Amino acid sequence: MTALTLYRSDGSCSMLPHILLKYLEIPHECVAMRGNGGPYTKPRLEAADGSLSAEDYVKINHKGVVPTLAVQGSDGSRTVITEIEAVTSYISSLAGDKHAYGRTPLEHAKVVEWVSWLAGSVQALALSPGLAPERFTADEVGLPGVREMGLQRMKAAMVRIDERLRVGDTLGLGLGVDGYFTVADFYLYLFYSWGHLFKYDMAEEYPAFRDLAKKVEALHVVKEVVLHDNLKLQFPE
């Protein structure tokens, strides 16, 4: 039997595969990672329980980031999968009847489109520079400009997401219709929850986005992962 180990850190994008594993009821183990406070030019993530140093972790994932999914085959083989789209795509394939990456070829393509945009354009080019501009420049004088560009891009992304949801440009999303959700629904929920990091009034400013996030958070497995990561629910009962 294949054994899965997810290397994750609280509040990061690794929440997405963690939610997906639970949503699809796939057995797995987790290794909690944390930053060691070192410079971004060196390995920074280590196991929270001290079982892995940052140097040990880059031997597992040479990029030194999360998520990382280690797949142990019944034949003793071990494969490591990195990058959010690759990790979630593989997990989805293990429960194909749940169609977490879409029910048709066209839906699949649109799920990939959503996930690719959120990971490559919004998280990498908006959220990250907006919150941690020191990851993108060694010049302290340039930090405010990098941060400002990230903030502008993040605001534009939130507006765009809400607009797409409002006008029904939602192919690739399950939206909770008949209890169906895709990976893209879950990833969008994370961005909604990260809105507070930018001091956005998410519920007031982005009502269509709020409605989707509320449906996602209503799932027990989503609540479970949020609380597991020591975060606050967006819609406490």
C-alpha positions as CSV (number, residue, x, y, z in Angstrom):
1,M,0.0,0.0,0.0
2,T,1.2,3.5,-0.8
3,A,2.0,5.7,2.2
4,L,1.8,9.4,2.1
5,T,3.7,12.0,4.2
6,L,2.8,15.6,3.9
7,Y,5.4,18.2,5.0
8,R,3.4,21.3,6.0
9,S,3.6,24.5,8.1
10,D,0.9,26.3,9.9
11,G,-1.1,28.9,8.0
12,S,0.8,28.3,4.7
13,C,-0.4,27.1,1.3
14,S,0.3,23.6,2.5
15,M,-3.1,23.9,4.1
16,L,-4.5,23.2,0.6
17,P,-3.2,19.6,0.2
18,H,-3.9,19.0,3.9
19,I,-7.6,20.0,3.4
20,L,-7.7,17.9,0.2
21,L,-6.3,14.8,1.9
22,K,-9.0,15.0,4.6
23,Y,-11.8,15.9,2.2
24,L,-10.9,12.8,0.0
25,E,-10.5,10.7,3.1
26,I,-7.0,9.6,2.1
27,P,-4.8,8.2,4.9
28,H,-1.7,10.2,5.4
29,E,0.8,11.4,8.0
30,C,2.0,15.0,8.5
31,V,5.3,16.5,9.5
32,A,4.9,20.0,10.9
33,M,7.6,22.4,9.7
34,R,8.6,25.8,11.0
35,G,10.9,28.6,10.0
36,N,14.2,28.9,11.8
37,G,14.5,32.7,11.4
38,G,17.5,32.4,9.1
39,P,18.1,34.4,5.9
40,Y,16.1,33.6,2.8
41,T,19.3,32.8,1.0
42,K,19.8,29.7,3.2
43,P,17.5,26.7,4.2
44,R,14.9,28.0,6.6
45,L,12.4,25.3,7.3
46,E,13.0,22.7,10.0
47,A,10.7,20.1,11.7
48,A,8.8,21.7,14.6
49,D,9.6,18.7,16.8
50,G,13.3,19.0,16.1
51,S,13.5,15.7,14.1
52,L,14.7,17.4,10.9
53,S,17.1,20.3,10.6
54,A,16.8,22.8,7.7
55,E,19.8,21.0,6.1
56,D,18.0,17.7,6.5
57,Y,14.9,19.0,4.9
58,V,16.6,20.2,1.7
59,K,17.7,16.6,1.2
60,I,14.0,15.7,1.0
61,N,12.9,18.8,-1.0
62,H,15.9,20.6,-2.5
63,K,13.7,23.8,-2.7
64,G,13.4,23.8,1.1
65,V,9.7,24.9,1.0
66,V,6.3,23.5,1.6
67,P,4.2,21.6,0.6
68,T,6.2,18.5,0.0
69,L,4.5,15.1,-0.5
70,A,6.5,12.0,0.0
71,V,5.0,8.9,-1.6
72,Q,6.3,5.6,-0.3
73,G,5.4,2.7,-2.6
74,S,4.6,-0.8,-1.5
75,D,7.7,-1.9,-3.4
76,G,9.9,0.3,-1.3
77,S,10.3,3.1,-3.8
78,R,10.1,6.7,-2.6
79,T,9.0,9.7,-4.7
80,V,8.9,13.3,-3.6
81,I,6.4,15.6,-5.2
82,T,6.7,19.4,-4.8
83,E,4.7,22.5,-6.1
84,I,1.1,23.0,-5.1
85,E,-0.4,22.0,-8.4
86,A,1.6,18.8,-8.7
87,V,0.9,17.8,-5.1
88,T,-2.9,18.4,-5.3
89,S,-3.2,16.9,-8.7
90,Y,-1.6,13.7,-7.5
91,I,-3.7,13.6,-4.4
92,S,-6.8,14.1,-6.5
93,S,-5.9,11.2,-8.7
94,L,-6.0,8.9,-5.7
95,A,-9.8,9.5,-5.4
96,G,-10.8,10.1,-9.0
97,D,-14.5,9.5,-8.2
98,K,-14.5,12.7,-6.2
99,H,-13.4,14.8,-9.2
100,A,-11.5,17.3,-7.2
101,Y,-9.8,18.4,-10.4
102,G,-13.0,18.6,-12.4
103,R,-15.6,16.2,-13.8
104,T,-14.9,16.9,-17.5
105,P,-11.8,17.7,-19.6
106,L,-13.0,21.3,-19.8
107,E,-13.6,21.6,-16.1
108,H,-10.2,20.0,-15.4
109,A,-8.5,22.6,-17.6
110,K,-10.3,25.4,-15.7
111,V,-9.3,24.0,-12.3
112,V,-5.7,23.9,-13.5
113,E,-6.1,27.5,-14.7
114,W,-7.5,28.7,-11.3
115,V,-4.8,26.9,-9.4
116,S,-2.0,28.1,-11.7
117,W,-3.1,31.7,-11.5
118,L,-3.5,31.6,-7.7
119,A,-0.1,30.0,-7.2
120,G,1.9,31.7,-9.9
121,S,0.4,35.2,-10.1
122,V,-1.4,35.9,-6.8
123,Q,0.6,34.0,-4.2
124,A,4.0,34.4,-5.7
125,L,3.7,37.9,-7.1
126,A,1.2,39.6,-4.8
127,L,0.9,37.9,-1.4
128,S,4.5,37.0,-0.9
129,P,6.1,40.4,-1.8
130,G,3.3,42.2,0.1
131,L,4.0,40.3,3.3
132,A,7.8,39.5,2.9
133,P,9.4,41.9,0.5
134,E,12.9,40.9,1.9
135,R,12.5,37.7,-0.1
136,F,12.7,39.6,-3.3
137,T,15.5,42.2,-2.8
138,A,18.6,42.5,-0.8
139,D,18.4,46.3,-1.1
140,E,16.7,47.8,2.0
141,V,16.0,50.9,0.0
142,G,13.9,48.9,-2.4
143,L,11.8,47.1,0.2
144,P,8.9,49.7,0.3
145,G,8.6,49.6,-3.4
146,V,8.5,45.8,-3.5
147,R,5.9,45.7,-0.7
148,E,3.8,48.4,-2.4
149,M,3.7,46.5,-5.7
150,G,2.7,43.3,-3.8
151,L,-0.1,45.2,-2.0
152,Q,-1.4,46.7,-5.3
153,R,-1.4,43.3,-7.0
154,M,-3.1,41.6,-4.0
155,K,-5.9,44.2,-4.0
156,A,-6.4,43.8,-7.7
157,A,-6.6,40.0,-7.3
158,M,-9.2,40.2,-4.6
159,V,-11.3,42.5,-6.8
160,R,-10.9,40.2,-9.8
161,I,-11.9,37.1,-7.8
162,D,-15.0,38.7,-6.4
163,E,-16.0,40.0,-9.8
164,R,-15.6,36.6,-11.4
165,L,-17.7,35.0,-8.7
166,R,-20.3,37.7,-9.0
167,V,-20.8,37.4,-12.8
168,G,-20.7,33.6,-12.8
169,D,-17.2,33.2,-14.4
170,T,-16.8,30.1,-12.3
171,L,-16.1,27.1,-14.5
172,G,-13.7,24.9,-12.6
173,L,-15.3,25.7,-9.2
174,G,-17.7,23.4,-7.5
175,L,-19.2,26.2,-5.4
176,G,-20.7,23.7,-3.0
177,V,-23.5,22.8,-5.5
178,D,-24.9,19.5,-4.4
179,G,-21.9,19.3,-2.0
180,Y,-19.3,19.4,-4.8
181,F,-16.1,21.3,-4.4
182,T,-12.9,21.4,-6.4
183,V,-9.3,22.1,-5.4
184,A,-9.8,25.6,-6.7
185,D,-12.6,26.3,-4.2
186,F,-10.3,25.3,-1.4
187,Y,-7.4,27.4,-2.6
188,L,-9.7,30.4,-3.0
189,Y,-10.8,29.9,0.6
190,L,-7.2,30.2,1.8
191,F,-6.8,33.6,0.0
192,Y,-10.0,34.8,1.6
193,S,-8.6,33.8,5.0
194,W,-5.3,35.5,4.2
195,G,-7.2,38.8,3.5
196,H,-7.0,39.8,7.2
197,L,-3.2,39.9,6.9
198,F,-3.7,42.9,4.6
199,K,-6.4,44.5,6.9
200,Y,-9.1,43.9,4.3
201,D,-12.8,43.8,5.5
202,M,-13.3,40.7,3.4
203,A,-17.0,40.2,4.2
204,E,-17.9,43.8,3.4
205,E,-15.6,44.5,0.4
206,Y,-16.0,41.1,-1.4
207,P,-19.5,39.7,-0.8
208,A,-19.4,37.1,-3.6
209,F,-16.0,35.9,-2.3
210,R,-17.5,35.8,1.2
211,D,-20.4,33.6,0.1
212,L,-18.0,31.0,-1.4
213,A,-15.6,31.1,1.5
214,K,-18.5,30.5,3.9
215,K,-19.6,27.4,2.1
216,V,-16.1,26.0,2.1
217,E,-15.6,26.7,5.8
218,A,-18.8,25.0,6.6
219,L,-17.1,21.7,5.8
220,H,-15.9,19.9,8.9
221,V,-12.6,19.0,7.4
222,V,-11.9,22.6,6.6
223,K,-12.7,23.7,10.1
224,E,-10.4,20.9,11.4
225,V,-7.4,22.0,9.3
226,V,-7.9,25.7,10.2
227,L,-8.0,24.9,13.9
228,H,-5.2,22.4,13.6
229,D,-3.0,25.3,12.2
230,N,-3.9,27.5,15.2
231,L,-5.9,29.9,13.1
232,K,-9.2,31.6,13.6
233,L,-12.3,30.6,11.6
234,Q,-13.6,33.2,9.3
235,F,-17.2,32.4,10.1
236,P,-17.4,31.3,13.8
237,E,-20.7,29.9,14.8
